[in-house]
Amino acid sequence: MPRSSAESQDATPWRLISADGTITLQVHAQPGAKRTEVVGVHGSALKIRLAPPAVEGRANDALIVFLAASFDVPRRNVTLIRGEAGRRKTVRIVSPVARPDRDWGL
């Protein structure tokens, strides 16, 4: 994803922060795990294990709920932009209150 001058030059390839504070994450999802958690980096994406299986959109819903809770925003502020049917996803978070991405140590 190309970066414009309005977006920060971040050292983490999986995170893009726009001038308005919106965060776009590149995520590698691993559905069917024991629990939902951030586990590291997979290539240029943030790897997140998701407890629900990838059936009927349950893993995508779990990802949105997890990120909304992590960034302390309502679900409506978390949008799955790309990757609904695949493991590689692009997610946008609008007006984040919390910034756990800074503490994930990745």
C-alpha positions, 0 to 999 in steps of 0.5 A: 500500500503506497504511503502519501505525505499525509501518512506517517512513515512508520517503522512497522510495515503492518501499521499505517497511521493517517494524518487524521489518526486513523490506523490501517492494519495489515493482518494475517489471521489464524482462525481456530486457535485456542484463544484470540490474541496478537502473536507477532509478525508474519511477513509484513502483517500483524499475526492475530490468532482467532478462537472462532473457526473461519465459518460463516464470518465468525473469525472476521467478527471475532477480529473486529470485536478484538480490535475494537476492544483493544483500541477502545472504540465501538465496533462501527469504528473498525472496518474490514476493508479487504480480505474477507475470505482470506487470511490476509486482511486489511482493517481500518480503525477510526478514532482509536482511544487506546493504542495497544499497537505501541505496546505489542513490542513488534 
